[in-house]
Amino acid sequence: MRRHKHADVIHAWAEGYTIEKLHPLSCDPKHGFWEPLDAPMFFEDREYRVKEGQDIEIAQTYEVDNFL
């Protein structure tokens, strides 16, 4: 099983950190503004981050090869 693109951000949100989503500018999609989210959806084609200024400690994660 492959790891989700936003796994670290998802774990941070579950631990109570504020998550932001990038709203790209139409003239330059690599730039834009970051908006705080109450309930992020974590789409793989979007960019998310932990709000700047928060110290973040992510618990160690493990790859799972098989589900029974």
MODELLER restraints for C-alpha pairs under 7 A, 6 or more apart:
rsr = mdl.restraints
at = mdl.atoms
rsr.add(forms.Gaussian(group=physical.xy_distance, feature=features.Distance(at['CA:1:A'], at['CA:64:A']), mean=6.45, stdev=0.5))
rsr.add(forms.Gaussian(group=physical.xy_distance, feature=features.Distance(at['CA:1:A'], at['CA:65:A']), mean=5.90, stdev=0.5))
rsr.add(forms.Gaussian(group=physical.xy_distance, feature=features.Distance(at['CA:5:A'], at['CA:44:A']), mean=6.42, stdev=0.5))
rsr.add(forms.Gaussian(group=physical.xy_distance, feature=features.Distance(at['CA:6:A'], at['CA:42:A']), mean=6.77, stdev=0.5))
rsr.add(forms.Gaussian(group=physical.xy_distance, feature=features.Distance(at['CA:9:A'], at['CA:49:A']), mean=6.21, stdev=0.5))
rsr.add(forms.Gaussian(group=physical.xy_distance, feature=features.Distance(at['CA:9:A'], at['CA:50:A']), mean=6.37, stdev=0.5))
rsr.add(forms.Gaussian(group=physical.xy_distance, feature=features.Distance(at['CA:11:A'], at['CA:58:A']), mean=6.92, stdev=0.5))
rsr.add(forms.Gaussian(group=physical.xy_distance, feature=features.Distance(at['CA:12:A'], at['CA:58:A']), mean=6.53, stdev=0.5))
rsr.add(forms.Gaussian(group=physical.xy_distance, feature=features.Distance(at['CA:13:A'], at['CA:19:A']), mean=6.34, stdev=0.5))
rsr.add(forms.Gaussian(group=physical.xy_distance, feature=features.Distance(at['CA:17:A'], at['CA:50:A']), mean=6.69, stdev=0.5))
rsr.add(forms.Gaussian(group=physical.xy_distance, feature=features.Distance(at['CA:18:A'], at['CA:36:A']), mean=6.77, stdev=0.5))
rsr.add(forms.Gaussian(group=physical.xy_distance, feature=features.Distance(at['CA:18:A'], at['CA:50:A']), mean=5.95, stdev=0.5))
rsr.add(forms.Gaussian(group=physical.xy_distance, feature=features.Distance(at['CA:18:A'], at['CA:51:A']), mean=5.56, stdev=0.5))
rsr.add(forms.Gaussian(group=physical.xy_distance, feature=features.Distance(at['CA:19:A'], at['CA:36:A']), mean=5.79, stdev=0.5))
rsr.add(forms.Gaussian(group=physical.xy_distance, feature=features.Distance(at['CA:19:A'], at['CA:37:A']), mean=5.81, stdev=0.5))
rsr.add(forms.Gaussian(group=physical.xy_distance, feature=features.Distance(at['CA:19:A'], at['CA:48:A']), mean=6.77, stdev=0.5))
rsr.add(forms.Gaussian(group=physical.xy_distance, feature=features.Distance(at['CA:19:A'], at['CA:49:A']), mean=5.71, stdev=0.5))
rsr.add(forms.Gaussian(group=physical.xy_distance, feature=features.Distance(at['CA:19:A'], at['CA:50:A']), mean=4.66, stdev=0.5))
rsr.add(forms.Gaussian(group=physical.xy_distance, feature=features.Distance(at['CA:19:A'], at['CA:51:A']), mean=5.56, stdev=0.5))
rsr.add(forms.Gaussian(group=physical.xy_distance, feature=features.Distance(at['CA:20:A'], at['CA:34:A']), mean=5.67, stdev=0.5))
rsr.add(forms.Gaussian(group=physical.xy_distance, feature=features.Distance(at['CA:20:A'], at['CA:35:A']), mean=5.06, stdev=0.5))
rsr.add(forms.Gaussian(group=physical.xy_distance, feature=features.Distance(at['CA:20:A'], at['CA:36:A']), mean=4.20, stdev=0.5))
rsr.add(forms.Gaussian(group=physical.xy_distance, feature=features.Distance(at['CA:20:A'], at['CA:37:A']), mean=5.62, stdev=0.5))
rsr.add(forms.Gaussian(group=physical.xy_distance, feature=features.Distance(at['CA:20:A'], at['CA:48:A']), mean=5.55, stdev=0.5))
rsr.add(forms.Gaussian(group=physical.xy_distance, feature=features.Distance(at['CA:20:A'], at['CA:49:A']), mean=5.38, stdev=0.5))
rsr.add(forms.Gaussian(group=physical.xy_distance, feature=features.Distance(at['CA:20:A'], at['CA:50:A']), mean=6.17, stdev=0.5))
rsr.add(forms.Gaussian(group=physical.xy_distance, feature=features.Distance(at['CA:20:A'], at['CA:51:A']), mean=5.85, stdev=0.5))
rsr.add(forms.Gaussian(group=physical.xy_distance, feature=features.Distance(at['CA:21:A'], at['CA:34:A']), mean=5.42, stdev=0.5))
rsr.add(forms.Gaussian(group=physical.xy_distance, feature=features.Distance(at['CA:21:A'], at['CA:35:A']), mean=5.36, stdev=0.5))
rsr.add(forms.Gaussian(group=physical.xy_distance, feature=features.Distance(at['CA:21:A'], at['CA:36:A']), mean=6.56, stdev=0.5))
rsr.add(forms.Gaussian(group=physical.xy_distance, feature=features.Distance(at['CA:21:A'], at['CA:37:A']), mean=6.99, stdev=0.5))
rsr.add(forms.Gaussian(group=physical.xy_distance, feature=features.Distance(at['CA:21:A'], at['CA:47:A']), mean=5.85, stdev=0.5))
rsr.add(forms.Gaussian(group=physical.xy_distance, feature=features.Distance(at['CA:21:A'], at['CA:48:A']), mean=4.51, stdev=0.5))
rsr.add(forms.Gaussian(group=physical.xy_distance, feature=features.Distance(at['CA:21:A'], at['CA:49:A']), mean=6.64, stdev=0.5))
rsr.add(forms.Gaussian(group=physical.xy_distance, feature=features.Distance(at['CA:22:A'], at['CA:32:A']), mean=6.45, stdev=0.5))
rsr.add(forms.Gaussian(group=physical.xy_distance, feature=features.Distance(at['CA:22:A'], at['CA:33:A']), mean=5.74, stdev=0.5))
rsr.add(forms.Gaussian(group=physical.xy_distance, feature=features.Distance(at['CA:22:A'], at['CA:34:A']), mean=4.57, stdev=0.5))
rsr.add(forms.Gaussian(group=physical.xy_distance, feature=features.Distance(at['CA:22:A'], at['CA:35:A']), mean=6.53, stdev=0.5))
rsr.add(forms.Gaussian(group=physical.xy_distance, feature=features.Distance(at['CA:22:A'], at['CA:47:A']), mean=5.54, stdev=0.5))
rsr.add(forms.Gaussian(group=physical.xy_distance, feature=features.Distance(at['CA:22:A'], at['CA:48:A']), mean=6.25, stdev=0.5))
rsr.add(forms.Gaussian(group=physical.xy_distance, feature=features.Distance(at['CA:23:A'], at['CA:32:A']), mean=5.36, stdev=0.5))
rsr.add(forms.Gaussian(group=physical.xy_distance, feature=features.Distance(at['CA:23:A'], at['CA:33:A']), mean=5.38, stdev=0.5))
rsr.add(forms.Gaussian(group=physical.xy_distance, feature=features.Distance(at['CA:23:A'], at['CA:34:A']), mean=6.16, stdev=0.5))
rsr.add(forms.Gaussian(group=physical.xy_distance, feature=features.Distance(at['CA:24:A'], at['CA:30:A']), mean=6.30, stdev=0.5))
rsr.add(forms.Gaussian(group=physical.xy_distance, feature=features.Distance(at['CA:24:A'], at['CA:31:A']), mean=5.41, stdev=0.5))
rsr.add(forms.Gaussian(group=physical.xy_distance, feature=features.Distance(at['CA:24:A'], at['CA:32:A']), mean=4.12, stdev=0.5))
rsr.add(forms.Gaussian(group=physical.xy_distance, feature=features.Distance(at['CA:24:A'], at['CA:33:A']), mean=6.64, stdev=0.5))
rsr.add(forms.Gaussian(group=physical.xy_distance, feature=features.Distance(at['CA:25:A'], at['CA:31:A']), mean=5.89, stdev=0.5))
rsr.add(forms.Gaussian(group=physical.xy_distance, feature=features.Distance(at['CA:25:A'], at['CA:32:A']), mean=4.82, stdev=0.5))
